[in-house]
Amino acid sequence: MAKLRVGIIGLGFIGTQKHLVGLAQHQDKAEVVAFCDYEIDRAEKALAAHGAEGAYATTDYKELLADPSIDVVHVCTWNVSHKEITIAALEAGKHVLVEKPMAVTGADAHEMAETAKRVGKKLSVGFQYRFRNEAQFLRKAIDEGRLGEIYAAKAHAVRRRGVPIWGVFTDETKQGGGPLIDLGGHAIDQALWFMNNYEIESVTGVVNYKLGDKPEGNMAGPWDPETYTVEDSAFGFVKFTNGASLFVEAAWALNVQDSREGCVTLMGTDGGADTDMLPGKNDLKVTLNNVQGGELVKTSPEPGAAYFGAPGGAPDGFTYMGGLEAEAWLNCIINDTDPYVTADQAAVVTDILDAIYTSARTGQPVVFNQLAGIDSTEPATV
């Protein structure tokens, strides 16, 4: 079988530290042959480290898309450019893995998903947190029916002081938002995936701009208040058409005692579950709760080997998750199956992000049209 030929557009941190590192673990299935970034030095550096024979660097993504030998494109650019580049790549006959968030608006995300269907190409989104050991263990417990019907959940994406001061994270014009669109999408994706519920009825949101001028204590060092144009925290309440609900919290800076990032709380008819950050570590811990023998019981697997499908002590950083994401993505193309993260699922995540911002801006709940997504400019009221 011939290897898939991959082009990478956007070679910042996520493009190099997750996508290229992940693909490098599967050189039997794919080779990276084109490297594109608006800074040619970054493209050439990535080319030197990861390029296959005959690979090239460019600053023009259209040159890459015009290359008929390329089968697959990874889009790792500024959020506001995801729609334009992804649709162009799909129209050029490429399969596309685009970084999260899928797009800035729900309407754009659904257009991307519909384009992929129309041209018959695969489209997936980089929600690699699904591949964490804890998420895989919890997914199996849910599939076994240990939680029953999950009718309420919380998506947690909160840092006490963790504003990223590099790149364009704090630039609303390039990112489309702050911690909600950056961190919140991962937690929302996990919650929807665990609930297996993508039928949204309404969303209400609150967005706060309270701490942008208070950079003290930030993990990465102080940010520049003059260039901080995004929210510092956001909260949302999602109601599903079947009556289920989801609370969303996302923050880069919030006066809480502890951070809780990429975590969920699930409440079902037969049990519940939580994922929490271990103190002082990036690792998560899963706790299941239910009733046994008439008593309330909490259970947690031991870290490492006890997690379903995970080797003992497996790390959960970009190297590990990126490798699993790349493997699942390449396999779906080779075997012509649905992506592990489907475009339709990811579009609903963007719907929710968009709706929280819209509701906060207008002061009104956003009601969804299940056939057409939401209108982010003229939200209806409940």
Secondary structure, 3 states (H helix, E strand, C coil): CCCEEEEEECCCHHHHHHHHHHHHCCCCCEEEEEEECCCHHHHHHHHHHHCCCCCEEECCHHHHHCCCCCCEEEECCCHHHHHHHHHHHHHCCCEEEECCCCCCCHHHHHHHHHHHHHHCCCEEECCHHHHCHHHHHHHHHHHCCCCCCEEEEEEEEECCECCCCCCCCCCHHHHCCCHHHHHHHHHHHHHHHHHCCCCEEEEEEEEECCCCCCCCCCCCCCCCHHHCCCCCEEEEEEEECCCCEEEEEEECECCCCCCEEEEEEEEECCCEEEEEECCCCCCEEEEEEEEECCEEEEECCCCCCCCCCCCCCCCCCHHHHHHHHHHHHHHHHHHCCCCCCCHHHHHHHHHHHHHHHHHHHHCCCEECECCCECCCCCCCCC
